[in-house]
Amino acid sequence: MIDLSKIKGQKKALGILTGTLNSERVPHAMIFSGPDGVGKRMTAKLFASALVCQDGKIVPCQKCEPCRKIESDTFPDVISVGIQEGRSKILIDQVRELGKILAYRPFSGDVRTIIIDPADEMTRSASAAILKMLEEPPSGAHFVLITSKASKLEPTIISRCQKVRFSPLSSDVISEIIGGGKDTQGVSELCRGSMALAKAFLTGGLLAAREKLIGVLSVMNINDPAHIESLLHEISKFKVEIFDIIDILRGWYRDLIVYRETKDERNIINRDLLNQFGGAWSETRSESLISCADALEDIGNDFSLVSGLNPRIALTSLFIRLTELKYNI
């Protein structure tokens, strides 16, 4: 089977892929779906290695020339299609270029693997072109579409692919990967099963941004432009994306709602901040907390669906609304 030592916490997904390799009836197209940072792309590369490994075993040897070149992203018959620098989508021109390559035989052997990541960020025309390839797949071509937002894929594309679902990683697996130590305490629970998010918490400023966000919102008053300006300024120092901010705050309001109902800290993600800041929302009605969660969901959807929104203006509006709801307005 695919090397379990490299892919942690995905026994079910690896079992499906191992079964396809054992049957020697590998689908021409698969969708690897699941949260970001749980091993989908690494698994896709190992799967591609298993198809061409010169050792002839289902477990890729990682030592032969194809395996080594796939590991270093230099094997010509494993083609990656992603968002180009300076762009926000996978474009039709990229798919056309892919079509030109697939018109010829593979450079080495009889198999090609095409990894499209993120598949949910193709333009409509690019999606249509990929659909045509899936309907009439070139000989020896295996497509792996990687996505954390499978619902955004065209239903016609989904219907032509075998689905392989990847799960969030358990906190034990995250802890095993990142190791112990004071700096990593709590990160395995905060990152919601994503190694990408765990790394961002540890090295990208998310831990500091989380404490600043929750701390300032806990003391912010109605009509409080000074605190809003200060918060926006501090957040800009951490260089975090708006979706990171939304995710942090989603987790916080989820904690407030859960603790309000259960009084059980074992189910709380941000336990380290609950005692310090949670009291600021003690007078906030439960329905207002739920409205805060809804407001965060709405702004997340807005940024997913509409390009060109100004993050600073959007966050200012969000912080004002969250403060109003905190005071039950």
Protein Blocks (a to p, Z undefined) as FASTA:
>chain_A
ZZfklmghilmmmmmmmmmmmnopacfbdcdeddehiopmmmmmmmmmmmmocnlpabdg
klammlmmmmnopafkbccddddehiabdcfklmmmmmmmmmpccfehjbdcdddddfkl
ccfklmmmmmmmmmmgcehiacddddfblmlpcfklmmmpccdddddddfklmmmmnoga
jklgoklmmnnopaklmmmmmmnommmmmmmmmmmmmmpcehilklmmmmmmmmmmnopa
fklmmmmmmmmmmmmmmmmmnopaklpmklmlmmmmmmmmmmpcfklmmmmmmmmmmmmm
mmmmpghiafklmmmmmmmmmmmmmnoZZ
